[in-house]
Amino acid sequence: MSELNKAAENSAAAIADYYNNNTRLFLGLGGSGDVAAIHRAIWAPGVTNKAEAFNYLNVCVANALQPCLQLTEGSQAQLLDLGCGVGGTSTWLAQALDANVTGITISSEQQKLATERAARIGLDNQVRFLQGDFAAMPDLETSDAAYAIESFVHASDAGDFFSMAARLVKPGGRLVICDDFLSPQINAREKADADAWIRRFQRGWHLNNLVTADQAVAAASEQGFDVLESHDLSAHTRSFHPLLLLLVSQVTRLPLPWSYWNNLGGGTALQICLRQSWTQYRVLVWQRRQ
């Protein structure tokens, strides 16, 4: 584990508290509306409104998983959502791919909200949500495919995450990760500044496992996953106006005792890291070896 990751190491209980305390604020202030997304909005070419921007990653995951879902007539794919939030992606994929989805969240609050939402929209027969963490997963059958949207970074170790995924994804099945990664090279003159902002991002968002995409690919390969695709979506994320970003990044240095205040500080640090190309936002697709 790198020095950066050691500095940001968080217990499962701390991460659960972070989401229990902040999830309703994420939904209320994040602007995803009926999409029920806590993940990033992606303003890629062709995206014209906020709903499409929040659904962009859902579409990416569906397109990546579809080729491995070769099922007999009348059967349904079994998908695993590793870090499901309040279930927005789980329910979207259940409908888009006519799949059964099991969502795992470390947060009791998210599990409650996701279960209520699935019942409200009539999908509780296709989607279920369980509380658990990557180091102590519930007892599950293997799935045809799995995906993790902005949850891989909470895993205590990349190798352990892919080992867990290898136990739960069938041979020939796929795994998709949409998340933040360290840039492979940071200018030596910027390293001190970069490390400080990256640590602030990790502390604010309770991240344990911030690695480069190449390091993730290598760790996955050791557990039997071959990388198929890797896309950098950093340019399609949006941030505050530079002046507002500067102001918020300085104001959030104040040590106020609010969980969401720490999240805001981490988020502004992330925006600075992306602007400076110290981190990247990527989608990676793997297939488990037969």
MIDREN-966502 format. One line per 10 residues: number of its first residue (from 1); their letters; for each residue z, y, x of N, C-alpha, C. Coordinates in steps of 0.2 Angstrom, whole numbers, plus 2048, in hexadecimal, padded with zeros to 3 digits. Example, Ala and Ser with C-alpha at 12.3 -4.5 7.8 and 13.67 -1.06 7.14 Angstrom:
1> as> 827,7E4,842,827,7EA,83E,827,7F0,842; 823,7F5,840,824,7FB,844,827,800,840
END
This chain:
1> mselnkaaen> 800,7FA,804,800,800,800,800,806,804; 7FC,80B,803,7FB,811,807,802,815,806; 802,81A,80B,808,81F,80A,808,823,804; 802,825,802,801,828,7FB,804,824,7F6; 802,81E,7F5,804,819,7F0,80B,818,7F0; 80E,817,7F6,815,816,7F7,819,81C,7F4; 816,822,7F5,81A,828,7F3,819,829,7EB; 815,825,7E8,814,826,7E1,816,820,7DD; 819,81B,7E0,81B,815,7DD,81F,816,7D7; 81D,813,7D2,821,814,7CB,823,80D,7C8
11> saaaiadyyn> 829,80C,7C5,82A,806,7C2,827,806,7BB; 827,800,7B9,824,7FF,7B2,827,803,7AD; 82E,803,7AE,832,807,7A9,830,80E,7A9; 82F,811,7AF,82D,818,7AF,827,819,7AC; 822,815,7AD,81B,816,7AA,81C,815,7A3; 820,810,7A0,820,810,799,823,816,796; 829,819,799,82C,81F,797,827,824,797; 823,825,79C,81E,82A,79C,819,82A,796; 817,824,794,812,824,78E,816,824,788; 81C,821,787,820,822,781,821,829,780
21> nntrlflglg> 823,82D,785,824,834,784,81E,839,783; 819,837,785,813,83B,785,80D,839,781; 80D,833,77E,807,831,77A,805,835,774; 80A,837,770,808,83C,76B,806,842,76D; 808,845,772,806,84B,775,7FF,84A,778; 7FD,845,77B,7F6,843,77D,7F2,844,777; 7F4,840,772,7EF,840,76C,7EE,847,769; 7F4,84B,768,7F4,851,765,7F0,856,769; 7F1,856,76F,7EE,85C,774,7E8,85A,777; 7E6,853,777,7E0,851,77B,7DA,852,777
31> gsgdvaaihr> 7DA,852,771,7D4,854,76D,7CF,84E,76C; 7D1,848,76C,7CD,843,76B,7CC,841,764; 7D1,843,760,7D0,843,758,7D0,83B,756; 7CB,83A,752,7CA,833,74F,7C9,82E,754; 7C6,830,75A,7C4,82B,75F,7CB,828,762; 7D0,82B,761,7D7,829,764,7D7,827,76B; 7D4,82B,76F,7D3,82A,776,7D8,82E,77A; 7DC,82B,77F,7E0,82E,784,7DC,82F,78A; 7D6,82B,78B,7D2,82C,791,7CE,832,792; 7CB,833,797,7C7,839,799,7C1,839,794
41> aiwapgvtnk> 7BF,83F,792,7B9,841,78F,7B3,841,794; 7AE,83E,793,7A8,83E,798,7A2,842,795; 7A0,848,798,79B,84C,796,795,84B,79A; 792,844,799,78C,842,79D,786,845,799; 780,845,79C,77A,847,799,779,843,792; 777,847,78D,776,845,787,77C,845,782; 782,846,785,788,847,781,789,84E,77E; 789,84F,778,789,855,774,78F,858,771; 794,853,770,79A,856,76D,7A0,852,770; 7A6,854,76E,7AC,851,770,7AD,84A,76F
51> aeafnylnvc> 7AB,848,768,7AC,841,767,7A8,83C,76B; 7A2,83F,76C,79D,83B,771,7A0,83A,778; 7A3,840,77A,7A6,840,781,7AC,83B,781; 7B0,83B,77C,7B5,836,77D,7B3,82F,77B; 7AE,82E,778,7AB,827,777,7A7,825,77C; 7A5,829,781,7A0,827,787,7A3,821,78A; 7A9,821,78C,7AC,81B,790,7AC,815,78B; 7AD,815,785,7AD,810,780,7A6,80D,781; 7A0,811,781,79A,80F,781,798,80B,788; 79B,80E,78D,79A,80B,794,79D,804,794
61> vanalqpclq> 7A3,803,791,7A6,7FD,792,7A2,7F8,78D; 7A0,7FA,787,79C,7F5,783,796,7F3,786; 792,7F8,789,78C,7F6,78D,78D,7F1,793; 792,7F2,796,794,7EE,79C,796,7E7,79A; 799,7E7,794,79C,7E0,792,797,7DC,78E; 792,7DF,78B,78E,7DC,787,78A,7D6,78A; 787,7D7,790,783,7D1,793,787,7CB,794; 78E,7CB,794,792,7C5,796,794,7C1,78F; 793,7C5,78A,796,7C2,783,790,7BE,780; 78F,7B8,783,78A,7B3,780,78D,7AE,77C
71> ltegsqaqll> 78E,7B0,775,792,7AC,771,78E,7A8,76C; 790,7A2,76A,78D,79E,765,78D,7A2,75E; 788,7A0,75A,788,7A4,753,78F,7A3,74F; 791,7A9,74D,798,7A8,749,79E,7A9,74D; 79D,7A9,754,7A3,7AA,758,7A4,7B2,75A; 7AA,7B3,75C,7AB,7BA,75E,7AE,7BB,765; 7AC,7C0,768,7AE,7C1,76F,7B5,7C2,76F; 7B9,7C0,774,7C0,7C1,775,7C1,7C6,77B; 7C3,7CC,77A,7C3,7D2,77F,7CB,7D3,780; 7CC,7D6,786,7D3,7D8,788,7D3,7DF,78B
81> dlgcgvggts> 7D6,7E3,787,7D7,7EA,789,7DD,7EB,78D; 7DC,7EC,794,7E2,7ED,798,7E4,7F4,799; 7E9,7F6,795,7EB,7FD,795,7E8,800,78F; 7EA,7FE,789,7E6,800,783,7E7,806,780; 7ED,80A,782,7EE,810,77F,7F0,80F,777; 7ED,813,773,7EF,812,76C,7E9,80F,768; 7E5,80B,76C,7E0,807,769,7D9,809,767; 7D8,810,769,7D1,812,768,7CB,80E,76A; 7CC,80C,770,7C6,809,773,7C6,802,771; 7CC,7FF,770,7CC,7F8,76D,7C9,7F7,766
91> twlaqaldan> 7CB,7FC,762,7C8,7FC,75B,7C0,7FD,75B; 7BE,802,75F,7B7,804,760,7B3,7FE,762; 7B6,7FA,767,7B2,7F4,76A,7B2,7EE,765; 7B8,7EE,761,7B8,7E8,75C,7B2,7E9,757; 7B1,7EF,755,7AC,7F1,751,7A5,7F0,754; 7A4,7F3,75A,79D,7F4,75D,79B,7ED,75F; 79F,7E9,762,79E,7E2,764,79F,7DC,760; 7A2,7DE,75A,7A5,7D9,755,7A9,7D4,759; 7AE,7D7,75C,7B2,7D3,761,7BA,7D3,75E; 7BD,7CE,761,7C5,7CE,760,7C7,7D1,767
101> vtgitisseq> 7CC,7D6,766,7CF,7D9,76C,7D6,7D9,76C; 7D9,7D7,772,7E0,7D8,773,7E1,7DD,778; 7E5,7E2,775,7E7,7E8,77A,7EE,7E7,77C; 7EF,7E9,783,7F5,7E9,786,7F7,7F0,788; 7FD,7F2,786,800,7F8,788,807,7F7,78B; 809,7FB,790,810,7FB,792,815,7FF,78E; 812,803,789,816,808,785,817,805,77E; 81D,804,77C,81F,802,775,81C,807,770; 81C,80E,772,81A,813,76D,812,812,76C; 80E,811,771,807,80F,771,806,809,76D
111> qklateraar> 80A,804,76E,809,7FD,76A,80A,7FE,763; 80F,802,761,810,804,75A,80A,808,757; 808,80D,75A,803,811,758,7FC,80E,757; 7FB,80A,75C,7F5,806,75C,7F4,801,756; 7FA,7FD,755,7FA,7F8,750,7FA,7FC,749; 7FD,801,748,7FC,805,742,7F5,807,741; 7F2,80A,746,7EB,80C,745,7E6,807,744; 7E7,801,747,7E2,7FB,745,7E3,7F9,73E; 7E9,7F9,73C,7EA,7F7,735,7E8,7FC,730; 7E8,803,732,7E6,808,72D,7DE,808,72D
121> igldnqvrfl> 7DB,806,732,7D3,806,731,7D1,7FF,730; 7D5,7FA,72E,7D3,7F4,72C,7D0,7EF,731; 7D3,7F0,738,7D1,7EC,73D,7D6,7E7,740; 7DC,7E7,73C,7E2,7E3,73F,7E0,7DC,73F; 7DB,7D9,73C,7D9,7D2,73C,7D5,7D1,743; 7D2,7D6,746,7CE,7D5,74C,7D2,7D8,752; 7D7,7DC,752,7DA,7DF,757,7E1,7DF,757; 7E4,7DD,75D,7EC,7DD,75D,7EE,7E0,763; 7F4,7E3,763,7F7,7E6,769,7FD,7E4,76B; 7FE,7E2,771,804,7E0,774,807,7E4,779
131> qgdfaampdl> 80E,7E4,77A,811,7E8,77F,812,7E3,785; 810,7E6,78B,811,7E2,791,80E,7E7,797; 810,7E4,79D,80D,7E8,7A3,809,7E3,7A7; 806,7E6,7AC,801,7E2,7B0,805,7DC,7B4; 80B,7DE,7B6,80F,7D9,7BA,812,7D4,7B6; 812,7D5,7AF,816,7D0,7AB,812,7D0,7A4; 80C,7CD,7A5,808,7CD,79F,80A,7C8,79A; 809,7C9,793,80B,7C4,78E,806,7BE,78F; 808,7B8,78C,805,7B2,78C,7FE,7B3,788; 7F9,7B3,78C,7F2,7B4,788,7ED,7AE,78A
141> etsdaayaie> 7E9,7AD,786,7E3,7A9,787,7DE,7AD,78B; 7D9,7A9,78F,7D4,7AD,793,7CF,7B1,78E; 7CD,7B6,790,7C8,7BA,78C,7C1,7BA,78F; 7BC,7BC,78B,7B5,7BC,78D,7B4,7C2,792; 7B8,7C7,791,7B7,7CD,796,7BE,7D1,795; 7BF,7D6,79A,7C4,7DA,799,7C2,7E1,79C; 7C6,7E6,79A,7C5,7ED,79D,7CB,7F1,79D; 7CB,7F6,7A2,7D1,7FA,7A3,7CF,801,7A4; 7D1,805,79F,7CF,80C,79F,7D5,810,7A1; 7D5,813,7A7,7DA,818,7AA,7E1,814,7AA
151> sfvhasdagd> 7E1,80E,7AB,7E7,80A,7AC,7E8,806,7B2; 7E2,805,7B5,7E2,802,7BC,7E7,805,7C1; 7E7,80C,7C1,7EB,810,7C5,7F2,80F,7C5; 7F4,80C,7BF,7FC,80B,7BE,7FE,804,7C1; 7F9,800,7C2,7FB,7FA,7C5,7FE,7FB,7CC; 803,7F6,7CD,807,7F7,7D4,803,7F6,7DA; 7FE,7F2,7D9,7FA,7EF,7DF,7F3,7ED,7DC; 7ED,7EF,7DF,7E7,7EE,7DD,7E5,7E6,7DD; 7E8,7E3,7E3,7E7,7DC,7E3,7EA,7D8,7DD; 7F0,7DA,7DC,7F4,7D7,7D6,7F1,7D8,7D0
161> ffsmaarlvk> 7EE,7DE,7CF,7EA,7DF,7C8,7E4,7DA,7C8; 7E0,7DA,7CD,7DA,7D5,7CC,7DC,7CE,7CC; 7E2,7CC,7CF,7E4,7C5,7CE,7E6,7C4,7C7; 7E9,7C9,7C4,7EB,7C8,7BD,7E5,7C7,7B9; 7E0,7CC,7BA,7DA,7CC,7B6,7D6,7C5,7B7; 7D6,7C2,7BD,7D3,7BC,7BE,7D6,7B6,7BA; 7DC,7B7,7B9,7DF,7B2,7B4,7DD,7B2,7AD; 7DB,7B8,7AB,7DA,7BA,7A4,7D3,7BA,7A2; 7CE,7BB,7A7,7C7,7BB,7A5,7C4,7B5,7A7; 7C0,7B2,7A2,7BC,7AC,7A3,7B7,7AD,7A9
171> pggrlvicdd> 7B6,7A7,7AD,7B0,7A7,7B1,7AA,7AA,7AE; 7A6,7AE,7B1,7A0,7B1,7AE,7A2,7B7,7AA; 7A8,7B8,7A9,7AA,7BE,7A5,7AA,7C5,7A9; 7AB,7CA,7A6,7AA,7D1,7A9,7B1,7D5,7A9; 7B2,7D9,7AE,7B7,7DD,7AE,7B5,7E4,7AF; 7B7,7E9,7AB,7B5,7F0,7AC,7BB,7F4,7AD; 7BB,7F9,7B2,7C0,7FE,7B4,7BD,805,7B4; 7C0,809,7B0,7BE,810,7B0,7C4,814,7B2; 7C4,817,7B8,7CA,81A,7BA,7C9,81F,7C0; 7CE,822,7C3,7CE,826,7C9,7CF,822,7CF
181> flspqinare> 7CB,824,7D4,7CB,820,7DB,7CB,826,7E0; 7CE,824,7E6,7CE,828,7EC,7C7,829,7EE; 7C5,82F,7F1,7BE,82F,7F4,7BE,82B,7FA; 7B9,828,7FC,7B9,824,803,7BA,828,809; 7B8,82F,809,7B9,833,80F,7BC,83A,80D; 7C1,83C,810,7C3,843,80F,7C3,846,816; 7C0,84C,816,7C0,850,81C,7C7,851,81F; 7C7,850,826,7CD,850,829,7D1,856,829; 7CD,85C,828,7D0,863,828,7D3,864,821; 7D1,860,81C,7D4,860,815,7D9,85B,814
191> kadadawirr> 7DA,857,818,7DE,851,817,7E6,853,814; 7E9,857,818,7F0,859,816,7F0,85C,80F; 7EB,860,80D,7EB,863,806,7E9,85E,801; 7E4,859,803,7E2,854,7FE,7E8,84F,7FD; 7EC,84D,802,7F1,849,801,7F7,84C,7FD; 7F8,853,7FD,7FD,856,7F9,7FB,856,7F2; 7F4,858,7F0,7F2,858,7EA,7F2,851,7E7; 7F0,84C,7EB,7EF,845,7E8,7F6,843,7E6; 7FB,844,7EB,802,842,7E9,804,845,7E3; 803,84B,7E2,805,84F,7DB,801,84C,7D5
201> fqrgwhlnnl> 7FB,84A,7D6,7F8,846,7D1,7FB,840,7CF; 7FD,83C,7D4,800,836,7D3,807,836,7D0; 80B,83B,7D2,812,83C,7D0,811,83E,7C8; 80D,843,7C7,80C,845,7C0,80A,840,7BB; 805,83C,7BD,803,837,7B9,805,830,7BA; 80A,82F,7BE,80E,829,7BF,809,823,7C1; 805,825,7C7,801,820,7C9,803,81C,7CF; 802,816,7D0,804,812,7D5,7FE,810,7DA; 7F8,810,7D7,7F3,80C,7DB,7ED,810,7DB; 7EC,815,7E0,7E6,819,7E0,7E3,817,7E7
211> vtadqavaaa> 7DD,813,7E6,7D9,811,7EC,7D2,813,7EB; 7CE,812,7F0,7C7,813,7F0,7C4,80E,7EC; 7BE,810,7E9,7BA,80B,7E6,7B8,805,7EA; 7B7,806,7F0,7B5,800,7F5,7BB,7FC,7F6; 7C1,7FF,7F6,7C7,7FB,7F7,7C8,7F6,7F0; 7C7,7F9,7EB,7C7,7F6,7E4,7C2,7F0,7E4; 7BC,7F1,7E6,7B7,7EC,7E6,7B9,7E6,7EB; 7BC,7E8,7F1,7BE,7E3,7F5,7C4,7DF,7F3; 7C9,7E2,7EF,7CF,7DF,7EC,7CC,7DA,7E7; 7C7,7DC,7E3,7C5,7D8,7DD,7C1,7D2,7E0
221> seqgfdvles> 7BD,7D3,7E5,7B9,7CE,7E8,7BE,7C8,7EA; 7C4,7CA,7ED,7C8,7C5,7EF,7CB,7C0,7E9; 7CB,7C3,7E3,7CD,7C0,7DD,7C7,7BD,7D9; 7C1,7BD,7DC,7BC,7B9,7D9,7B7,7BE,7D4; 7B8,7C4,7D5,7B4,7C9,7D1,7AE,7CC,7D6; 7A8,7CC,7D4,7A2,7CF,7D7,7A0,7D5,7D4; 7A0,7DB,7D7,79E,7E1,7D4,797,7E1,7D2; 796,7E4,7CC,78F,7E4,7CA,78D,7EC,7C9; 791,7F0,7C8,78F,7F7,7C7,795,7FC,7C9; 793,802,7CC,798,807,7CE,795,80D,7CC
231> hdlsahtrsf> 798,811,7C8,795,818,7C6,79A,81D,7C7; 799,823,7CA,79D,828,7CB,79C,82D,7C5; 7A1,82E,7C1,7A0,833,7BB,7A4,839,7BC; 7A6,83B,7C2,7AA,841,7C4,7A7,847,7C2; 7A0,847,7C3,79C,84E,7C1,79C,84F,7B9; 79E,84A,7B5,79D,84A,7AE,7A4,84B,7AB; 7A9,84C,7AF,7B0,84E,7AC,7B0,856,7AC; 7B5,858,7A8,7B5,860,7A7,7BD,862,7A9; 7BD,868,7AC,7C4,86A,7AE,7C5,871,7AB; 7CB,874,7AD,7CC,87B,7AB,7C7,880,7AF
241> hplllllvsq> 7C6,886,7AC,7C3,88B,7B0,7C7,88C,7B7; 7C4,88D,7BC,7C7,88D,7C3,7CD,892,7C3; 7CD,898,7BF,7D3,89C,7BF,7D8,899,7BC; 7D7,896,7B6,7DC,893,7B2,7DF,88D,7B6; 7DB,889,7B9,7DD,884,7BD,7E2,886,7C2; 7E0,88B,7C6,7E4,88E,7CB,7EB,890,7C8; 7EB,893,7C2,7F1,896,7BF,7F6,890,7BD; 7F3,88B,7BA,7F7,885,7B7,7F9,881,7BD; 7F5,880,7C2,7F7,87C,7C8,7FD,87F,7CB; 7FE,886,7CB,804,889,7CE,80A,889,7CA
251> vtrlplpwsy> 808,88B,7C3,80E,88B,7BE,811,884,7BE; 80E,87F,7BE,811,878,7BD,814,876,7C3; 815,87A,7C8,819,878,7CE,821,879,7CC; 822,87D,7C6,829,87E,7C4,82C,878,7C2; 832,876,7C4,835,870,7C2,838,86F,7BB; 834,870,7B6,836,870,7B0,837,868,7AD; 83D,867,7AA,83F,860,7A8,83B,85D,7A2; 834,85E,7A2,830,85B,79C,82B,856,79F; 82B,851,79B,826,84C,79E,81F,84E,79D; 81D,852,798,817,854,797,815,859,79D
261> wnnlgggtal> 81A,85D,79F,819,862,7A4,817,85F,7AA; 81A,859,7AC,818,855,7B2,811,853,7B1; 80F,850,7AB,808,84E,7AA,803,853,7AB; 805,85A,7A9,800,85F,7A9,7FF,861,7B1; 805,861,7B5,804,862,7BC,800,85C,7BF; 801,856,7BD,7FC,851,7C0,7F5,852,7BE; 7F4,854,7B8,7ED,855,7B6,7EA,85A,7B9; 7ED,860,7BA,7EA,865,7BE,7E9,863,7C5; 7ED,860,7C8,7EC,85D,7CF,7E6,859,7CF; 7E5,854,7CA,7DF,850,7CA,7D9,854,7C9
271> qiclrqswtq> 7D9,85A,7C5,7D3,85E,7C5,7D1,861,7CC; 7D6,863,7CF,7D5,866,7D6,7D2,860,7DB; 7D5,85A,7DA,7D2,855,7DE,7CB,853,7DD; 7C9,853,7D6,7C2,852,7D5,7BE,857,7D7; 7C0,85E,7D6,7BC,863,7D9,7BB,863,7E0; 7C0,861,7E4,7BF,860,7EB,7BC,85A,7EE; 7BA,855,7E9,7B8,84F,7EA,7BD,84A,7EE; 7C3,84B,7ED,7C8,847,7F0,7C9,841,7EC; 7C8,841,7E6,7C8,83B,7E2,7C1,83B,7DE; 7C0,835,7DB,7BA,834,7D7,7BC,831,7D0
281> yrvlvwqrrq> 7B8,832,7CB,7B9,82E,7C5,7B3,829,7C4; 7B5,823,7C4,7B0,81E,7C4,7B0,819,7BF; 7AB,816,7BD,7AA,810,7B9,7A8,80A,7BE; 7AC,805,7BE,7AA,7FF,7C2,7A9,7F9,7BE; 7A4,7F4,7BF,7A3,7EE,7BB,7A3,7E8,7BF; 7A7,7E3,7BE,7A7,7DD,7C2,7A5,7D7,7BD; 7A3,7D2,7C0,7A3,7CB,7BD,7A7,7C6,7C0; 7AA,7C2,7BD,7AE,7BD,7C0,7AA,7B7,7C2; 7AA,7B5,7C8,7A6,7AF,7CA,7A7,7A9,7C6; 7A2,7A5,7C5,7A2,79F,7C2,7A6,79A,7C6
END
